[in-house]
Amino acid sequence: MSEKLNIEVPTMAEMIARGEEPEILFWVGCAGSYDERAQKTTRDICKILHHVGIKYAVLGTEESCTGDPAKRAGNEFLFQMQAMTNIEVLNGYNIKKIVTGCPHCFNTIKNEYPGLGGNYEVIHHTQLIQDLINDGKLKAEGGESFKGKKITYHDPCYLGRGNGIYEAPRKALEVLDAQLVEMKRCKSNGLCCGAGGAQMFKEPEKGNKDINIERIEEALETNPNIIAAGCPFCMTMLSDGVKMKDQNQNVQVLDIAEITVRANGL
């Protein structure tokens, strides 16, 4: 990964202390903070924000889990405790607009927080990338060429079927000189990677096949060079599936942000 830019990422506390306000808060999320693979996507989202000159900040140690896994696992009490803590922090900083790299965080803050007093404009990083492409600020020039590469995109449940966002991530791929191939089950008919609904954190029930293996088989049927993802949970499940199928030498699993950064030479 390119490390050309030495980016300083300010926290909200630091920015407020300087008497400044960000245009957008970058909600990093648990995976983006602690998972080594997802941290690469976090860095690349920061590179994109830095490159286009958007003034942004993160919460740093003041950010905690949105409560999505607790809620999906059935612990509503824990979810509300986590959510209220975050809403208190966000409202304390008068946050209006949030971008996140995780569809689970996106869905929870966008759709669950308003009922608890947290009302914000929330966008997923693929929507931000789509807007920047439409505005001519990201052009897929000067970086790695994807010419002749075959890319298939896996729709995350909470981005696609949960919130109807299908075009934004595809827009980021369509500007590349690559061949975008769809899996049999895609868009509103997409198949879960197997991690949603807090399933990420438990062993699967007995069955004929793990869902991520079923999904990776569908992806590999398209003979891709790259499987594109837009979610850290999906990233884990798809990457594990590629390894299980012994295809990690032939197929890369990359987030839309990583592909965008490579294409723009950031």
Secondary structure, 3 states (H helix, E strand, C coil): CCCCCCCCCCEHHHHHHCCCCCCEEEECHHHHHHCHHHHHHHHHHHHHHHHHCCCEEECHHHCCCCCHHHHHCCCHHHHHHHHHHHHHHHHHCCCCEEEECCHHHHHHHHHHCHHHCCCCEEEEHHHHHHHHHHCCCCCCCCCCCCCCCEEEECCCCCCCCCCCCCHHHHHHHHCCCCEECCCCCCHHHCCCCCCCCCHHHCCCCCCCCCHHHHHHHHHHCCCCCEEEECCHHHHHHHHHHHHHCCCCCCCEEEEHHHHHHHHHCC
